[in-house]
């Protein structure tokens, strides 16, 4: 766990951010797989325990969630007694989220976060799980600050789908295929990992708003075990994979499944990492 004051930006930090720049329309691709997005694994219990201990998640907490998808983080927050206002730009994803949370303390707003309407100064926690990189960072962070009560918390976290600091035999088996047929997917993954793990840059973004205390980072390592069909379904939810043209997309998803079956006897265990950044809002 590391507390970091506002950093100076060096060339490496700027480069990490630039590598994550993606066409705005890529964000819209996720809605194409609204019915299959549940294939994504959820988040470690330790993430929500940390949110409960440090950020006020619990019974009666009012949470503003940005980009909930189909509820991988929403449901655990509801389970801990929170009332959630979920801002989801994809209509299909929002519809599936609604199906999963019938009768729960949730309001689902179909909108991009930058233009969503909500009551300012009324949330205890503003949270986003592997989604905030699709938001205009400066605008989104200011809107989070406006949404929070004094002393409320911002919590942004990302899962790295394949921990680069631990052995990942499946990744090593798949990368040669991708380098040959779709090398931009390898570059996309590297840029995402650099962005997600760059404490200085993420803390600098938060500090630049001027309304948050220094950000804290915490990393959770965990493993996911998948059969070939499940692994294929997970890859099918990644934005850059959704955007692939046919027949290449189907052929590469076939290869994911084939590698898992052929080289791992139908059972793949992958190392994952979730990185959480949190910061307390200063009094107005």
N, C-alpha and C positions, 0 to 999 in steps of 0.2 A: 504494500500500500504506500502511495507516495503523494504528498501534497506539493503542488507546484505553483509558484507565483507566475505572473505574466512573463512569458519568455520573449527573448528576441528571436526574430525569424531568421534562419539561415537558409542557404540555398537548398540544403537537403530537405528541410521542412516544406518549403514552397514547392519543391519537386514532388514530394509525396502527395500534396494536395492536388497538384496539377494532374498527376497520373490517375486520379479518380474522376476527373471531369468526364462526363458522359453526355451524349445527346439527350435533351430534355424528354424527347419522346420515348426514350428507353424506359423511363419510370412508368409509362402507361402500359408496358407489355405485361406487367404482373396480372392485370385484370383478365388477361386471356386464360390464365390458369387458376381462376378463382375456385373452381371445384376441386382442383388438385393440390392447392396450396397447403392443405392440412398435412401433406407428406413431410413438410419441414419439421425437424425436431424442435421441441420446446427449449427452455433455458434451464440451467442448473438451479436446483432449489436454493443453493447458496446465494444466488443473485437476489432472490426475493427476501431471504433472511436478512441480507445486507440492507435492502431497501426498507425493511421493517425496523431494523435496529438504528439506521442512520438517517433515513429520509422520511420517516413518519408513515410509511405504508402500514395500514391496519384498519380495524373497524372504524367506519365513518370518514376515513380519509377521502378527500376529493381529488381524483386523478384526471389530468388531461393527458391522453395518450395520442401521440403523433405517429400515424402509419401503422395501425395495429395488424394489418393483414387479416388473417382469419382467427387471430386471438391467441397466438402462442405465448404472449406475455399478458394479454388481457385477462384470460381465464384465471391464471394464478393470482393476479391482483384482486379480482373479484372474490376468489376463494378466501382471501385474507380480509374480506369485509369492506373493501374500498368501493366507492361509487365512481364509475369511469365515464368520462366523456371522450369518445374515440373519434378522431378525425381521420377518415380513410378516403383517399381520392378515387379508389376503384369501386365501382358499383357492384361488381360481382363479388369482390372480396368482402365488401360491407354486407352484402346479402348473406354470405356464408357465415360471417361473424355474428349476424343477427340470429341465424339458425342455431348457432352454438351457445348463445347466451340468452335464450328465451326466458323471461321471468326474472332476469338478474338486474342489478342496479347499474344499468348502462344506457347511455344515450349515444347513438351512432350518427355521425354527421358525415355525409358524402361530400367531400370538398378537399381541395388542396389546402394544406395548413396555412399557407401564406394569405389566403383569402377567406378563411373560415371565420364564422361569427361565434364568439363566446363571451361570457362575462369576465371582464378583467378583475384581477385581484380576488379571485374566488376559488383558486385551486391550491391544494397543499403540496402537490407533486406534479411536475410536468415530466413525462417519461416517453422515451422512444427506443424501441428494440430493433436493431439492425435495419433502421429506416431513415434516420435523420440525414444521411448523406444525400437523400433525394430532395431535401428541402433547401431553399436558398439559406445558407448558413446564417448570414448577418440578420436577415429578416426574421428567420425562424427563432433565433436566440432572443431577439428583442421581444418577439411575441410571447415566448415562454416567460420572460421576465415580467411582462405586463400581466400575464395570466395568473402568476403566483401571488399568494399572500406574502406579506413580510415574513421572512424566516422560512418560507417554503423552499422546496428542493427541486433542482433540475437533475434528472438522471438519464443519461444517454448510454446505451450499451450496444455492442456489436459482437456477433459470433464470427470467429474466423473458422471457415469450413475446411479444416486441415491445419493443425498447429504446426507452423514451420520450425518450431524449436524441439519437436519430438519426431521420432521415426514415423513415417507414413507410407508403408509399402504400396498401398493402393494408388496413392498419388504418383509415386515413382513409376508405377506400371502404366498409368494412364497418360502421363505427360508426353511421352514420345509420340503417341497417337495425335494428341492435340497440336503439338508443335508442327507435325507434318500436315495436318488437315485444317486446323483453325488456330494458328499461333496467337491471334489476338486474345483468345480466351486465357492463355497463360499470362499474357501481359496484364489483362484485366484483373486476374486473381492477385498478381503481385502488387498492383497498385492499390487494390482494396485492402490487402493485408498491411501495407505500409501506412495507409490512412488510419485504419482502425487501431493500430498499435502505437501511433505517434502521440505520446502523452503531451509533448511540448506543443504540438500544433493544436490538438483538441483543447488543451487547457488555455492556449492563447486565444482561440476562438471565443471561449466562454469569458475570459478576462476582458476581451475587447468590448463587450457590451457595457461594462462598467457597473453592473448592478449585482454581480455575484461575488461571493468570497472565493479564494483560490480553490481550484478544482482538485478533487481527490480521485486517484485511479486505483482500481482493484481488478486483478486478473483471476479468472477461474478456469482451471483446466479440467477437462472431462473427456469421456470417450463415448462414441456412438457405434452401436453394432447393428448392421443392416444386412438383409438378404439382397440378392441382385435386383429384384423388382422394387424394393423400397429405396435402394440407392439410386436407381434410375429415376424414380419419382422425385427424389430430392433434387437431383441435377436438373430435372425438368422445370423446377421453380426458380432457377437462377436467371436473373434478367438477361445477361448476355447470351445464355443458352436459349431462352425463349425467343430472342430476336434473330436467331440463326435462320437462314432460308432453308427451305426443303429442297432436296431430300437430306441435306447435310445434317440438319438437326436430328432427324430420326436415326440416321446412320450413327451419329456420335452417341446418342442415347443407347442405341443397340450395343455399341462398343463398351459403354459403362457397364451394362448388364453382362455382356460376354466376358469381360475381364474379371468381374466379380465371381462369375461362375467358374470360369476356366482356371484362373490362377489362385483363387482363394476358396475353392471348394464350396462356394455358395454362401459364405459368411465372412463379411468384411468388418473389421473393427478399425475405426479411424480416430485420431486424436483431434479434439476440438478445443477451442479456447474462446472464452467470452470475456471481453474487456469492458468494464463499467467505469464511466466518468460521472461524478456527481459534484454538485456545488450548491451551497445555500444562498438564497436571495437575501441581499442586504435590505435593511429597513428603508422605506421610501423617505 
